[in-house]
Amino acid sequence: MEGRTMRAMTWLRRIEARALRHLSPLIIALDEDAPRSLVLLGASGSGKSSLLAGIAGELDAALDGRAHPADDVRAPIGEARDRALKLAHLGRPVRVVWSDPAVASAHAEGRLVLAHLRLPRAPSFLAAPRPTPTDTDPKPPDAQVAPRLVQLLVNRKTEQTLARESADPLREQLHASWFIRVRSALRKLLHQPGIGLAFDAGGVQLDLPDGRRVGFGELSLGHATAVPLWAEVMIRVEAARLRNGDGALEPHGVVLIDHPEANLDPRLQRELLPALAELYPRVQWIVTTHSPLVAMSLDDATVFDLVRREATPSGELRKRGIEPLLLAMLGFADAAPSPSKSAPSVPPPAALPPRRQTVEGPGPWKKDG
């Protein structure tokens, strides 16, 4: 059963760039048998965001059913083939190889979620004074759906209330379980074990353990950046579940994030991707970063240094410690740890000490009125 499930999953097995500035030619081979996440590492100007944008273009092409011109290259191995491949990449500089070519149908049926979360990301949540019909359509990769978070919460709370009033305990329990998952995610992202949700005529607020209530638009910039990253994936997953009529569905997915560390403190940089990967275990994460903490954060990822053209398992980077990676990112040619001392390790999120910071608001960008 596990084998059949894995074969039905859709992920990226290989990424090629043959006409993308100084990166070409570039080939990144990922796992053939299971989704493996990818961290693109490198200095400013190394081509991380350009490569990610090229990958995003191939997500759109797969949904449109547009094959890559390089798929038709039949020249034998050698210089002639290299020239033919480069010409085939001129209009589409990046080519990806999928585990299953039926990307469009998987996406339309709600079995696959796709997202491209690029910079800049301005924290914004739309007000939701009343419930509206919940959108179950598949979301395009570039669609920004996080602003609808408050609306989705209001919709689900209304549906839970209606289920209670109509004496439908099964449906009421399904909504209650959904809110448990949402609160758990928010507690991870905001480092508040006792956080809750408070609904009123104006929508929904965060109910903090110290008795304060804070709107989503009043979060600090770091928290107001982390929550939308989660919401972009969560809303897509919920649309897929509703589309399939299966609240327990775990759709697979490919999510691209350009610099997830933007606006995050070091602790959130270390914790964000592991939290998302735990919440959505069938998603392949492809991210760019300047942060060694982000680079090491995922348990089973390939970290590809675009400057050195080196691929390293994230677990291997952790064994070496943060100092060699940081020195390499600073430009030192020999960043190997000294043999006279062990490399410092980066603790997993669960081993970090409790945070003392509380959720604060309003943020400095919030307008009056």
Secondary structure, DSSP 8 states (H G I E B T S, - for coil): -HHHHHHH---EEEEEESSSGGG-SEEEE--SSS--EEEEE--TTSSHHHHHHHHHHHHHHHHHT---GGGG----TTHHHHHHHHHHTSSS-EEEEESSS-HHHHHHTTSEEEEEE-S---------SS------S---TT---GGGHHHHHHHHHHHHHHHHHTT-HHHHHHHHHHHHHHHHHHHHHHT-TT-EEEEETTEEEEE-TTS-EE-GGGS-HHHHHHHHHHHHHHHHHHHHHHHHT-TT---EEEEEEE-TTTT--HHHHHHHHHHHHHH-TTEEEEEEES-HHHHTTSSSEEEEETTTTEEEEHHHHHHH-HHHHHHHHTT-S-----TTS-------GGGS---------S-TT----
